[in-house]
Amino acid sequence: INILSDSIQILNEDQTRLNTESIHCQNTLDHLTQDVSTVKISMQEQNAFLDGTIVNHEILQQDIQSMGQKVLDMNTNTNNGIFIWKISNVQTRMGM
C-alpha cells in the first residue's frame, strides 16, 4: 500500500509540475505571438516608408533630368556671350 501511495503522490507531483510548465509554455507562446505581430506591423511600416522613398527618388530623378535639360537649353540660347541690340527709330535718333 505504501508503494501505491508513494506512486500516486509522485504522479500528483508530476501532474502539478507539468501543469506549471504548460502554463509557462502558454505564456511564452502568447508573448511570442505578440512579438510576431509587432514585427509584422513594423515590417509593413518599413515597406510603406521604402515605397514612399522609391517614389520620391523617381520624382527627384525626373526633376534632375528636367533641370539638366533646362541648363542645356539655356546654354544653346546664349550666343556665346554676344548680345544683339535692337535699336528702333534709328533715323530719328541720328537726327535725320
Biotite code that builds the C-alpha atoms (Angstrom):
import biotite.structure as struc

atoms = struc.array([
    struc.Atom([0.000, 0.000, 0.000], chain_id="A", res_id=1, res_name="ILE", atom_name="CA", element="C"),
    struc.Atom([2.889, 2.362, 0.738], chain_id="A", res_id=2, res_name="ASN", atom_name="CA", element="C"),
    struc.Atom([4.311, 1.780, -2.717], chain_id="A", res_id=3, res_name="ILE", atom_name="CA", element="C"),
    struc.Atom([0.958, 2.572, -4.303], chain_id="A", res_id=4, res_name="LEU", atom_name="CA", element="C"),
    struc.Atom([0.557, 5.661, -2.138], chain_id="A", res_id=5, res_name="SER", atom_name="CA", element="C"),
    struc.Atom([4.080, 6.851, -2.993], chain_id="A", res_id=6, res_name="ASP", atom_name="CA", element="C"),
    struc.Atom([3.426, 6.283, -6.694], chain_id="A", res_id=7, res_name="SER", atom_name="CA", element="C"),
    struc.Atom([0.193, 8.285, -6.539], chain_id="A", res_id=8, res_name="ILE", atom_name="CA", element="C"),
    struc.Atom([1.990, 11.113, -4.755], chain_id="A", res_id=9, res_name="GLN", atom_name="CA", element="C"),
    struc.Atom([4.761, 11.114, -7.376], chain_id="A", res_id=10, res_name="ILE", atom_name="CA", element="C"),
    struc.Atom([2.153, 11.154, -10.149], chain_id="A", res_id=11, res_name="LEU", atom_name="CA", element="C"),
    struc.Atom([0.363, 14.070, -8.495], chain_id="A", res_id=12, res_name="ASN", atom_name="CA", element="C"),
    struc.Atom([3.637, 15.987, -8.178], chain_id="A", res_id=13, res_name="GLU", atom_name="CA", element="C"),
    struc.Atom([4.437, 15.255, -11.826], chain_id="A", res_id=14, res_name="ASP", atom_name="CA", element="C"),
    struc.Atom([0.987, 16.455, -12.840], chain_id="A", res_id=15, res_name="GLN", atom_name="CA", element="C"),
    struc.Atom([1.453, 19.685, -10.878], chain_id="A", res_id=16, res_name="THR", atom_name="CA", element="C"),
    struc.Atom([4.903, 20.218, -12.409], chain_id="A", res_id=17, res_name="ARG", atom_name="CA", element="C"),
    struc.Atom([3.588, 19.526, -15.921], chain_id="A", res_id=18, res_name="LEU", atom_name="CA", element="C"),
    struc.Atom([0.675, 21.920, -15.386], chain_id="A", res_id=19, res_name="ASN", atom_name="CA", element="C"),
    struc.Atom([3.095, 24.626, -14.259], chain_id="A", res_id=20, res_name="THR", atom_name="CA", element="C"),
    struc.Atom([5.341, 24.006, -17.271], chain_id="A", res_id=21, res_name="GLU", atom_name="CA", element="C"),
    struc.Atom([2.315, 24.042, -19.567], chain_id="A", res_id=22, res_name="SER", atom_name="CA", element="C"),
    struc.Atom([1.194, 27.417, -18.184], chain_id="A", res_id=23, res_name="ILE", atom_name="CA", element="C"),
    struc.Atom([4.737, 28.743, -18.608], chain_id="A", res_id=24, res_name="HIS", atom_name="CA", element="C"),
    struc.Atom([4.854, 27.491, -22.219], chain_id="A", res_id=25, res_name="CYS", atom_name="CA", element="C"),
    struc.Atom([1.445, 29.030, -22.945], chain_id="A", res_id=26, res_name="GLN", atom_name="CA", element="C"),
    struc.Atom([2.580, 32.391, -21.531], chain_id="A", res_id=27, res_name="ASN", atom_name="CA", element="C"),
    struc.Atom([5.755, 32.225, -23.595], chain_id="A", res_id=28, res_name="THR", atom_name="CA", element="C"),
    struc.Atom([3.735, 31.394, -26.704], chain_id="A", res_id=29, res_name="LEU", atom_name="CA", element="C"),
    struc.Atom([1.399, 34.344, -26.051], chain_id="A", res_id=30, res_name="ASP", atom_name="CA", element="C"),
    struc.Atom([4.361, 36.726, -25.721], chain_id="A", res_id=31, res_name="HIS", atom_name="CA", element="C"),
    struc.Atom([5.976, 35.354, -28.866], chain_id="A", res_id=32, res_name="LEU", atom_name="CA", element="C"),
    struc.Atom([2.710, 35.729, -30.773], chain_id="A", res_id=33, res_name="THR", atom_name="CA", element="C"),
    struc.Atom([2.525, 39.376, -29.693], chain_id="A", res_id=34, res_name="GLN", atom_name="CA", element="C"),
    struc.Atom([6.153, 39.876, -30.715], chain_id="A", res_id=35, res_name="ASP", atom_name="CA", element="C"),
    struc.Atom([5.469, 38.382, -34.154], chain_id="A", res_id=36, res_name="VAL", atom_name="CA", element="C"),
    struc.Atom([2.502, 40.727, -34.590], chain_id="A", res_id=37, res_name="SER", atom_name="CA", element="C"),
    struc.Atom([4.658, 43.697, -33.601], chain_id="A", res_id=38, res_name="THR", atom_name="CA", element="C"),
    struc.Atom([7.382, 42.651, -36.039], chain_id="A", res_id=39, res_name="VAL", atom_name="CA", element="C"),
    struc.Atom([4.819, 42.252, -38.851], chain_id="A", res_id=40, res_name="LYS", atom_name="CA", element="C"),
    struc.Atom([3.466, 45.755, -38.221], chain_id="A", res_id=41, res_name="ILE", atom_name="CA", element="C"),
    struc.Atom([6.994, 47.145, -38.123], chain_id="A", res_id=42, res_name="SER", atom_name="CA", element="C"),
    struc.Atom([7.833, 45.447, -41.418], chain_id="A", res_id=43, res_name="MET", atom_name="CA", element="C"),
    struc.Atom([4.677, 46.847, -43.026], chain_id="A", res_id=44, res_name="GLN", atom_name="CA", element="C"),
    struc.Atom([5.606, 50.344, -41.847], chain_id="A", res_id=45, res_name="GLU", atom_name="CA", element="C"),
    struc.Atom([9.142, 49.946, -43.175], chain_id="A", res_id=46, res_name="GLN", atom_name="CA", element="C"),
    struc.Atom([7.844, 48.694, -46.517], chain_id="A", res_id=47, res_name="ASN", atom_name="CA", element="C"),
    struc.Atom([5.480, 51.665, -46.762], chain_id="A", res_id=48, res_name="ALA", atom_name="CA", element="C"),
    struc.Atom([8.384, 54.011, -45.955], chain_id="A", res_id=49, res_name="PHE", atom_name="CA", element="C"),
    struc.Atom([10.578, 52.354, -48.577], chain_id="A", res_id=50, res_name="LEU", atom_name="CA", element="C"),
    struc.Atom([7.796, 52.573, -51.161], chain_id="A", res_id=51, res_name="ASP", atom_name="CA", element="C"),
    struc.Atom([7.491, 56.295, -50.428], chain_id="A", res_id=52, res_name="GLY", atom_name="CA", element="C"),
    struc.Atom([11.249, 56.691, -50.672], chain_id="A", res_id=53, res_name="THR", atom_name="CA", element="C"),
    struc.Atom([11.285, 54.967, -54.063], chain_id="A", res_id=54, res_name="ILE", atom_name="CA", element="C"),
    struc.Atom([8.555, 57.284, -55.347], chain_id="A", res_id=55, res_name="VAL", atom_name="CA", element="C"),
    struc.Atom([10.428, 60.335, -54.015], chain_id="A", res_id=56, res_name="ASN", atom_name="CA", element="C"),
    struc.Atom([13.627, 59.084, -55.648], chain_id="A", res_id=57, res_name="HIS", atom_name="CA", element="C"),
    struc.Atom([11.885, 58.722, -59.010], chain_id="A", res_id=58, res_name="GLU", atom_name="CA", element="C"),
    struc.Atom([10.426, 62.230, -58.723], chain_id="A", res_id=59, res_name="ILE", atom_name="CA", element="C"),
    struc.Atom([13.848, 63.648, -57.861], chain_id="A", res_id=60, res_name="LEU", atom_name="CA", element="C"),
    struc.Atom([15.389, 61.820, -60.824], chain_id="A", res_id=61, res_name="GLN", atom_name="CA", element="C"),
    struc.Atom([12.787, 63.387, -63.119], chain_id="A", res_id=62, res_name="GLN", atom_name="CA", element="C"),
    struc.Atom([13.447, 66.828, -61.609], chain_id="A", res_id=63, res_name="ASP", atom_name="CA", element="C"),
    struc.Atom([17.197, 66.413, -62.118], chain_id="A", res_id=64, res_name="ILE", atom_name="CA", element="C"),
    struc.Atom([16.695, 65.385, -65.733], chain_id="A", res_id=65, res_name="GLN", atom_name="CA", element="C"),
    struc.Atom([14.368, 68.331, -66.280], chain_id="A", res_id=66, res_name="SER", atom_name="CA", element="C"),
    struc.Atom([16.864, 70.770, -64.752], chain_id="A", res_id=67, res_name="MET", atom_name="CA", element="C"),
    struc.Atom([19.664, 69.283, -66.834], chain_id="A", res_id=68, res_name="GLY", atom_name="CA", element="C"),
    struc.Atom([17.612, 69.793, -69.977], chain_id="A", res_id=69, res_name="GLN", atom_name="CA", element="C"),
    struc.Atom([16.844, 73.386, -68.953], chain_id="A", res_id=70, res_name="LYS", atom_name="CA", element="C"),
    struc.Atom([20.564, 74.058, -68.451], chain_id="A", res_id=71, res_name="VAL", atom_name="CA", element="C"),
    struc.Atom([21.315, 72.602, -71.884], chain_id="A", res_id=72, res_name="LEU", atom_name="CA", element="C"),
    struc.Atom([18.565, 74.723, -73.413], chain_id="A", res_id=73, res_name="ASP", atom_name="CA", element="C"),
    struc.Atom([19.932, 77.841, -71.718], chain_id="A", res_id=74, res_name="MET", atom_name="CA", element="C"),
    struc.Atom([23.448, 77.113, -72.968], chain_id="A", res_id=75, res_name="ASN", atom_name="CA", element="C"),
    struc.Atom([22.304, 76.740, -76.558], chain_id="A", res_id=76, res_name="THR", atom_name="CA", element="C"),
    struc.Atom([20.454, 80.072, -76.444], chain_id="A", res_id=77, res_name="ASN", atom_name="CA", element="C"),
    struc.Atom([23.286, 82.280, -75.117], chain_id="A", res_id=78, res_name="THR", atom_name="CA", element="C"),
    struc.Atom([25.019, 83.090, -78.445], chain_id="A", res_id=79, res_name="ASN", atom_name="CA", element="C"),
    struc.Atom([28.433, 82.702, -76.801], chain_id="A", res_id=80, res_name="ASN", atom_name="CA", element="C"),
    struc.Atom([28.162, 85.964, -74.853], chain_id="A", res_id=81, res_name="GLY", atom_name="CA", element="C"),
    struc.Atom([27.246, 88.095, -77.863], chain_id="A", res_id=82, res_name="ILE", atom_name="CA", element="C"),
    struc.Atom([24.300, 90.400, -77.268], chain_id="A", res_id=83, res_name="PHE", atom_name="CA", element="C"),
    struc.Atom([22.049, 91.552, -80.069], chain_id="A", res_id=84, res_name="ILE", atom_name="CA", element="C"),
    struc.Atom([20.619, 95.027, -79.630], chain_id="A", res_id=85, res_name="TRP", atom_name="CA", element="C"),
    struc.Atom([17.504, 96.243, -81.325], chain_id="A", res_id=86, res_name="LYS", atom_name="CA", element="C"),
    struc.Atom([17.513, 99.956, -81.903], chain_id="A", res_id=87, res_name="ILE", atom_name="CA", element="C"),
    struc.Atom([14.259, 101.379, -83.136], chain_id="A", res_id=88, res_name="SER", atom_name="CA", element="C"),
    struc.Atom([13.818, 104.737, -84.879], chain_id="A", res_id=89, res_name="ASN", atom_name="CA", element="C"),
    struc.Atom([17.477, 104.945, -85.931], chain_id="A", res_id=90, res_name="VAL", atom_name="CA", element="C"),
    struc.Atom([16.873, 107.831, -88.353], chain_id="A", res_id=91, res_name="GLN", atom_name="CA", element="C"),
    struc.Atom([15.115, 109.889, -85.698], chain_id="A", res_id=92, res_name="THR", atom_name="CA", element="C"),
    struc.Atom([17.812, 109.294, -83.131], chain_id="A", res_id=93, res_name="ARG", atom_name="CA", element="C"),
    struc.Atom([20.578, 110.231, -85.550], chain_id="A", res_id=94, res_name="MET", atom_name="CA", element="C"),
    struc.Atom([18.777, 113.430, -86.395], chain_id="A", res_id=95, res_name="GLY", atom_name="CA", element="C"),
    struc.Atom([17.998, 112.668, -89.960], chain_id="A", res_id=96, res_name="MET", atom_name="CA", element="C"),
])
